[in-house]
């Protein structure tokens, strides 16, 4: 080989070589599993992590319920005032502001309904009762609230609980430390657990 030239080598890889590289390379499944198994840090079972997130989200809803109840935000006047402030100072899409206007016009009904929703979601999530449907409703509710508060609060204030609710909806959030365990034993054909 002359100085300054590079001899090209042709590499032939079989499907087995590619699979081995995929599974055992620095990005492969086997190397990650090996690293986690040898970790000196304690690790919880992922199902228990979902229990912690589920209960935390439930406490979030219950504490918000009691805070809003104390402020009088579930009564017609307090609820309408809050919604009107979202409309006036927020940057929600126009269509959403129209929905909020309709809600404020019916605050005598919407306020108590929201109180029941927030308290129920808190209790359901803490107890693990219909965990995944409750998390889905929580995600929808938080998404609406996030839209309502656009431009008023810190953008991540509600995005983090929304992400937690989405994770609980998608994951087996009712498989441990939950009333859903008893429901699944009694009615295993129900696809909500």
N, C-alpha and C positions, 0 to 999 in steps of 0.2 A: 504494500500500500504506500502511495506517495505521500510526502508531507503535505499537510493542508487539505487532504481529502478525507471524506468519511465513507467508510464501507457500509453500505446499506444491508441490513439484515432483515430478512422476511420472517415474520412471526406467524406461525400457524397455530390457531387456538381451536380446540375442540369444544363442543358444547359443555362437556364436563369441566374443562378448564375455566370457561367463563362462569359457570355456576359456582365453582370453588372460589374463584376470585370474588364474585359477588357476595358469597356467604362468609368469607374469611378475610376480606380486605378491610381496611380501616373504616369503611362505611357499611360493612356487611353485618348481617344479623348475628352471626356467631361471635364476632368480636365484641359487639355491644353487649350481648348476653353475658359473655365471659367477664367483661368489665363490671357489669352490674352485680354479678354473683360474687365477685371478689371485692366489692366495695366494703369499706369499713363503716360507712354511714348507715344508720338504721333506715329502713324503708317500710312503709305501710303497704298493706294489700290495697290495690287500686279501688276495690269496692269500699273499703273503709274511708279512703280519700273522698269518694263520692258521698258517703254519709256525712262527713264533715262539711262538705260544700252544701249539701242539701239542708242540713240543720242551720248552717250559717245564713243561707238565703231565707229560710223560714224566720229566723230571728230578725233579719233585716226587715221583712214584711211586718212582723208583729211590732217591732219597735217603731216603725214608721206609722203604723196604725195608731198606737198609743200617743205618739207625738202629735199627729194630726188631730186626734180626738181632743187632746188637751188644748190645742190652738183653736178649736171650733171650726175646723176646715171641712167637716162633713155635714154641717148645717147648710141650708140654702144660701144664706148671705155670705158666709165664709168661703164656701165652695165656689160660688159664682165670682166672688172677688179674686180668688186665686186663678181661676181660668181666664178671667178678663186680663189679669196681669200677664199671663202667658201670651195672650193674643196681642196685647199692646207692646210688650217689650221683647218678645221672642222673635226668632227668625224661622219659624216653622213654615212649610209650604202653604200657599193660600188655601188649597183644598183642606188641609188639616186644620187651619185656623177656622174654616167654616164648620168643621166637625166640632171643634172646641166651642164655637159660638152656640151651636145647637145644644151641646152639653150644658153650657152655662145657663141657657134659657130654661133648661129643665133641671136646675140644680137641686130642687127639692126632692127629686127622685134619684138623680145621678150621684149626689153626695153620699147618701146612705148606701146606695148600691156599691159605690167604691169602697166604703168602709167595710161592708160585708166581704167584698172580694179580697181586700188586703188582709183582713183578719183570717179569713178562711185559707188563703194561700199560705199564710204563716203557720197556721196549725197543721194543715195537710202536709207541708214540707217537713216540719219538725217531727211529726209522727210517722212520716213515710206512708201516708195514706193516698193512694192514687198518685204516687210520686211523679211519674213521667208526665201524665196529663196536667198535673198541677204545675210542673216546671214549664210545660209548653204554654199554659195560660200566663204564667209569670213572665215568660219571654215576650209574649204578645203585649201584655200590659206595660212592661218596662220599655218596649220599643215605642209604644204610643207616648209614654211619658217623656222618653228621650226626645222624640220629635217635638213635643210641646215645649220642652225646655231648651231647645236649640238657641244658642246665642245668649242664654241667661246664666247657665251654670257651666262648670267645667265639663268638657265633652266626655271625659272618661268616667265621670261620676256615676253614670248609669250604664255605660258600656260594659264595665266589669261585671256587675250583677247580670246583665243580659247574656254575657258570655258564659257565666256560671249556669244560668237557667238553660241555655242551649246545650251545654255539656250534660246537664242532668236529664234533659229531654232525650238526648241521643244515647246516653250510657245507661247501664243497668242500675239506676239510682235507687231502686226500691228492693234490691236483692239482699240487703243487710240492714239490721236494726230498723226494721220498718213494719208497719201493719200490712204492707203489701205482701210480705212473706206468708202471712196467714191467709190472705185473700188468694194468693197463687196456689196454695195447697187446697183450698176449698173449691176454687173455680179455675183450674189450670188452663182452661180453654180461652179465657179472656186475654186478649193480646195487648194489655195495657201495662204490663209490669216490666 
